[in-house]
């Protein structure tokens, strides 16, 4: 008699494959291939001038595209290219570099993605915002968004956000206040209840930075205090903001 029992591992693999296919259908394949091509060129290169040149070329290529797609690409790269050994692969880093071009509306699109029904995607969107804060003209928008909406983040998002801010904005007063007010001191993620996997927007109001002010800051480059970072891979484009 034939055994019709389902293999749990095979079912899990099917779910992962289906999720991958669904996600792949939502990204711009041509732009994704541009990321991969540039990542292949610069991965392992030590000469920052060469890296900067390639990043500048990539930014120029994306300048004429819908930049909201960059957020979707980052989420995809984090979901399917990142590993424990390389939590932020080069294609994801390149998305962050391209994020220098973002307008208020692009940042607002990313903020909306934080509340995706897919908690992994939502966490990646929040992480992307955190990295975009390292572009000085995006810092105020991002930190105001996090500060205003922190209470509505899921427990996991709160934890990941706090530890990212510790690493990327160690000398920013607002970031440090968010960390202090959170009371979070241990990196502990929970995967048990629905409550732990949901986030609710408190507000999208950004009191200290209007759309016009953000875009003016972007064009003028940049009327916000400089922020130091401990991330070596970031320095080559941070210096050229």
VMD Tcl script that draws the C-alpha trace (Angstrom):
set ca {
  {0.00 0.00 0.00}
  {1.41 3.37 -1.01}
  {2.33 5.72 1.80}
  {0.58 9.04 1.21}
  {2.00 10.77 4.26}
  {3.43 14.22 3.55}
  {7.07 14.80 4.34}
  {7.18 17.95 6.57}
  {10.60 18.94 5.21}
  {9.41 18.68 1.61}
  {6.33 20.76 2.43}
  {8.49 23.40 4.08}
  {10.78 23.50 1.06}
  {7.76 23.90 -1.22}
  {6.56 26.84 0.88}
  {9.99 28.48 0.68}
  {10.15 27.92 -3.08}
  {6.69 29.40 -3.57}
  {7.58 32.40 -1.41}
  {10.73 32.91 -3.44}
  {8.81 32.75 -6.72}
  {6.17 35.17 -5.47}
  {8.81 37.64 -4.28}
  {10.76 37.34 -7.52}
  {7.65 38.29 -9.48}
  {7.38 41.56 -7.55}
  {10.82 42.96 -8.32}
  {12.27 44.58 -11.43}
  {14.50 41.82 -12.80}
  {16.54 44.19 -14.99}
  {17.40 46.42 -12.04}
  {18.11 43.38 -9.87}
  {20.58 42.14 -12.47}
  {22.23 45.58 -12.44}
  {22.76 45.18 -8.70}
  {24.23 41.72 -9.13}
  {26.51 42.85 -11.95}
  {27.90 45.75 -9.93}
  {28.24 43.57 -6.83}
  {30.30 41.06 -8.81}
  {32.60 43.85 -10.02}
  {33.32 45.43 -6.64}
  {33.16 42.47 -4.28}
  {36.62 41.95 -2.87}
  {38.01 45.21 -4.27}
  {40.01 47.19 -1.73}
  {40.43 50.38 -3.77}
  {37.65 52.72 -2.60}
  {38.03 54.95 -5.65}
  {37.06 52.05 -7.93}
  {34.14 51.14 -5.69}
  {32.94 54.76 -5.68}
  {33.18 54.91 -9.45}
  {31.01 51.81 -9.84}
  {28.51 53.03 -7.25}
  {28.25 56.39 -9.04}
  {27.56 54.59 -12.33}
  {24.85 52.53 -10.66}
  {23.23 55.60 -9.11}
  {23.20 57.24 -12.52}
  {21.49 54.16 -13.96}
  {18.80 54.18 -11.26}
  {18.27 57.95 -11.41}
  {15.77 57.53 -14.22}
  {13.82 54.69 -12.60}
  {11.00 54.58 -10.05}
  {13.14 54.60 -6.91}
  {10.41 52.88 -4.87}
  {11.64 49.75 -6.62}
  {14.91 50.04 -4.68}
  {13.06 49.36 -1.44}
  {11.50 46.24 -2.96}
  {14.93 45.13 -4.19}
  {16.46 45.60 -0.74}
  {13.70 43.54 0.86}
  {14.21 40.82 -1.74}
  {17.99 40.77 -1.29}
  {17.66 40.55 2.48}
  {15.14 37.76 2.21}
  {17.02 35.60 -0.27}
  {20.68 36.63 -0.43}
  {21.59 37.39 3.18}
  {23.16 34.71 5.38}
  {24.42 34.46 8.95}
  {27.94 34.94 7.60}
  {26.93 37.87 5.40}
  {23.80 39.51 6.85}
  {24.13 42.50 4.51}
  {25.27 41.26 1.09}
  {26.69 43.66 -1.50}
  {23.44 43.98 -3.50}
  {21.74 45.19 -0.29}
  {24.58 47.64 0.35}
  {24.18 48.97 -3.15}
  {20.49 49.59 -2.52}
  {21.52 51.68 0.48}
  {23.94 53.63 -1.70}
  {21.23 54.28 -4.29}
  {18.97 55.42 -1.44}
  {20.97 58.64 -1.39}
  {18.73 59.68 -4.30}
  {15.50 59.12 -2.36}
  {12.92 61.88 -2.04}
  {10.42 62.30 0.79}
  {7.92 60.19 -1.16}
  {10.40 57.33 -1.58}
  {11.12 57.34 2.16}
  {7.38 57.39 2.84}
  {6.96 54.35 0.58}
  {9.63 52.48 2.55}
  {7.97 53.48 5.84}
  {4.70 52.03 4.59}
  {6.44 48.73 3.81}
  {7.34 48.41 7.51}
  {3.72 47.37 8.03}
  {3.76 44.58 5.46}
  {1.72 41.48 6.34}
  {4.97 39.59 5.87}
  {6.92 40.31 9.06}
  {10.23 39.41 7.41}
  {9.58 41.95 4.65}
  {8.44 44.53 7.20}
  {11.57 44.01 9.27}
  {13.74 44.41 6.18}
  {11.96 47.66 5.32}
  {12.61 49.04 8.80}
  {16.22 47.95 8.56}
  {16.49 49.70 5.19}
  {15.16 52.92 6.72}
  {17.74 52.63 9.48}
  {20.56 52.38 6.96}
  {19.14 55.24 4.89}
  {19.41 57.41 8.01}
  {23.16 57.28 7.48}
  {22.65 59.54 4.46}
  {22.60 62.79 6.41}
  {19.70 64.35 4.49}
  {17.49 61.36 5.41}
  {18.44 61.22 9.10}
  {15.72 63.50 10.44}
  {12.89 61.83 8.53}
  {13.94 58.32 9.55}
  {14.55 59.04 13.23}
  {11.31 61.00 13.53}
  {9.43 58.12 11.93}
  {11.01 55.60 14.30}
  {10.48 57.81 17.35}
  {6.82 58.53 16.53}
  {5.93 54.94 15.64}
  {8.20 52.87 17.89}
  {5.41 51.89 20.30}
  {3.50 50.32 17.42}
  {6.38 48.14 16.21}
  {6.31 44.43 16.94}
  {8.64 43.21 19.69}
  {11.04 41.80 17.14}
  {11.14 45.01 15.13}
  {11.80 47.03 18.28}
  {14.73 44.82 19.21}
  {16.27 44.78 15.74}
  {15.78 48.54 15.37}
  {17.48 49.31 18.70}
  {20.52 47.21 17.96}
  {20.83 48.62 14.45}
  {20.74 52.19 15.77}
  {23.42 51.27 18.31}
  {25.69 50.12 15.50}
  {24.99 52.74 12.84}
  {24.24 55.99 14.70}
  {26.23 55.72 17.93}
  {26.68 59.48 18.33}
  {23.27 60.72 17.24}
  {21.35 62.12 20.23}
  {17.89 61.22 18.94}
  {18.96 57.66 18.11}
  {20.50 57.24 21.54}
  {17.35 58.57 23.20}
  {15.24 56.04 21.26}
  {17.56 53.29 22.46}
  {17.41 54.50 26.07}
  {13.62 54.91 26.11}
  {13.13 51.43 24.64}
  {14.63 49.72 27.70}
  {15.90 46.97 25.38}
  {19.32 45.66 26.39}
  {19.32 42.08 25.05}
  {19.03 40.87 21.47}
  {16.15 38.46 21.92}
  {13.69 37.66 19.15}
  {10.37 35.90 19.70}
  {8.63 33.69 17.15}
  {5.67 32.39 19.11}
  {2.52 34.53 18.98}
  {0.67 36.56 16.39}
  {1.07 39.61 18.62}
  {4.84 39.34 18.31}
  {4.60 39.36 14.53}
  {2.42 42.41 13.96}
  {3.09 46.13 13.79}
  {0.57 48.96 13.91}
  {1.31 52.45 12.61}
  {0.90 55.09 15.29}
  {1.42 58.05 12.97}
  {3.08 58.97 9.71}
  {3.23 62.62 10.73}
  {6.75 64.01 10.59}
  {6.59 67.19 12.67}
  {10.12 68.46 12.12}
  {10.54 67.85 8.42}
  {8.01 68.54 5.68}
  {8.23 67.07 2.20}
  {9.51 70.40 0.89}
  {12.15 70.70 3.60}
  {13.39 67.18 3.00}
  {13.69 67.66 -0.74}
  {15.42 71.00 -0.23}
  {17.91 69.36 2.12}
  {18.52 66.67 -0.47}
  {19.14 69.19 -3.21}
  {21.35 71.42 -1.11}
  {23.25 68.52 0.43}
  {22.64 68.76 3.36}
  {21.64 70.85 6.23}
  {21.85 68.24 8.98}
  {24.68 67.47 11.45}
  {27.18 64.86 10.29}
  {26.89 61.40 11.78}
  {29.79 59.06 12.35}
  {29.49 55.34 11.67}
  {31.28 52.20 12.68}
  {30.49 50.44 9.41}
  {33.67 50.42 7.28}
  {31.86 49.46 4.08}
  {29.80 52.62 4.33}
  {32.66 55.10 4.56}
  {33.55 55.29 0.91}
  {30.23 56.90 -0.05}
  {29.51 58.61 3.27}
  {32.49 60.89 2.65}
  {31.04 61.92 -0.69}
  {27.54 62.88 0.46}
}
mol new
graphics top color blue
foreach p $ca { graphics top sphere $p radius 0.5 }
foreach p [lrange $ca 0 end-1] q [lrange $ca 1 end] { graphics top cylinder $p $q radius 0.2 }
display resetview
